[in-house]
Amino acid sequence: MRKIELREAYRSKRKKLSFETIQSQSLKISNNILQMNIWSFFYYHVFLTITESKEVDTAYLLTLLHGKDKNVIIPKTKGEKQLEHFLLTDSTLLKKNKWNIPEPVNGIRIDEKQLEVVFIPLLAFDLKGNRVGYGKGFYDTFLKKCNSNVVKIGLSFFEAEREIEDIDKHDIPLDYCVTPEKVYKF
């Protein structure tokens, strides 16, 4: 399928998910992450959940990371296809932007080059690690600025598609994608 078709199909699938399903599946995803060999790193970038879009609830992952004394970095949109990155602390004030994404109002900025693991929101992904996001290009632009060895992990309620037909040269593939049922490695 093509990206536009996948975006429509997976938005529709998400709309059908109940709050209880989102919570239980998000917990399973976090438990699967706990089994991954990624715990020697220090800087973990995590997207904050857009509740209205029925995204994977990253609250479980945030609790896990803080419990392991990891540095959690969260994004803030800045201009056209740009993200800034801030350390999440107890005093971080969050405010929803025009897309209902909770973002830090201010705080301690962290450079992309410091990030070691990035958890990535997505709508769909395929067996090669290609992903379909929301189509705005924020994460592809951001990931190009990270070190080449940054670990890129998608989070999805749904299993992989066989193939995304219209991958562009600027699309950056995942290293892993975690679902409630399994961890895909690419």
N, C-alpha and C positions, 0 to 999 in steps of 0.2 A: 504494500500500500504506500501511497504518497503521504507526505507530512500533513498536508491539509486534511486529508481523509482521516488520518490517525488522530489528529487534534480533535476533530468533531466526534469520532467514535469514543475516544477515551474521556472526553468531557462528559459525554452522555453516560458512560459507565460509572463515572464518579458521582454524578447526580443521583444515582440510584442507591448509593451507599448510605446506610444509616449512621448516626453518631456512634452507636454501640459497635458497629462493624469497623468503623474508622479507628476507634480506640483499641479494639482487640487486635486488629491487623497491624496497627502502628507498634503495639507492644511486641508482637511477634517479630516485626522487622528489627526492632531494637535488640531483642534477644539473639537474633541471627547475627547482628553486628558484633555483639559481645563475643561471639565465637571466632571472629576474624582475627588475623594476625596483623593488627594495626595499632597495637597499644604501646609501642615503644616511641611513638611520636609525641610532640608537645603542643603543636598548633593545629587545631581542628576548626575548619570553617563549616558552619551549619546555617542553612536557610531557616528562617522562622516561618511557621505554617500560615498559609492563607486559608483560614477556616472556611470562608465563603466559597472557595474553590475545592473544598474537600480534599486537601492535600494530606499526605502522610503527616501525622502529628509528631513533630520533632521534640516535644516536651520530654518524652521518655529518653530520647537520645541525649538531650541536654542534661538530664538528671544523671545518666550513666557517665557522661564525660566529666561533669563536676565531681561525681563520686570518685573518679579516678584522678582527680586533681589535674585535669588537662586545661590548657588555655583554649577557651571557646571564642571564636571570632564570628561575628555576624555581619551581613552586608547591609548597605544603604545605597539606594539608587542615587545617581548623580548625573544629571544631564542625559544625553543621548547614548544609550547602550553602555553606560559606565557604572561601576560599583565602587564604593569606598568600603573599607573594612574596619570594624571596631571590636575591641576586646569587650566581651560580655562580662559585666561585674554585677554585684548586688545593687549598685547604685545606678545602673544603666536605665535611663528613661526611654521607653518605647512609645512610638506613635505610628498609627497606620498611614501609609501613603495613599495616593489616588487609586492604586490597584489593590488596596486592603492588605498590603504587606506590612507587618509590624517591623519598624526600623528604629535604630538608635537615634535619638535626637542629637547627641554628641558623645564624646568619650575619647578613649585612647585609640588613635589610629594605628593600624597594623599594615605593613607593606605586604603585597601579594607574595613577594619572594620568601617571606617567612612561613607561609602556609605549607603544611605537610600533607594534610588530608582535607579534601573538600567533599562535602555531602551536597548532592545536586538534585534540585527538584526537576521533575519531568512528567510528561503525560504518557509517553510510551518509549520503548527501547527495543532493539533487535538483538539477535544472537551474536552479532559482531561487536556489540557495545555502542552502536550508534543510538542517539537519543532524539526524541522529539520534545522540545520545550514549548514554551508559550509563543515563540516566534519573534520575540523582541531582540534577541541576540546578546542579552546581558551576560550570560554565562560563557558563551564562546569568546566574547571580547575579554572577559575577566580571566579565563583559563589560559589564554595566550600570554598573559603577563606573569603567570606563575612559573616556578621552576619546572623544567621538563619532567622531573621525577615526582611531582606532586601526585598523590593517590586520589583518583577521581571516582567517587562512589555515588551512583544513582540510587534513589529510593522509590519503589513502586508497589502499589497494591496488586498489580497485575503481572502476569508472566510475560516473557519475551515474545515479540512478533518474529516471524521468520526473517523478514528483511524490510528495511525502509528503503524504498526505491530511489528517492531523490536526495541523496546525501550530497552536500556541497563541500568544496575543498576547505572552507573555513570551519566546518563542523568538527568539533573535538570529541573523539570517542571516550567512553568510560573505561575504567580499569575493572570495575565491578558494578553490579546492580543487585541490590538486596530487596527481596520480596518477602512476604510472610512465609512462603514455602521453601525458599532456597536462596543461596548466594551464587550469582552468576559471576564467573571470572573470564575476562576477555584477554 
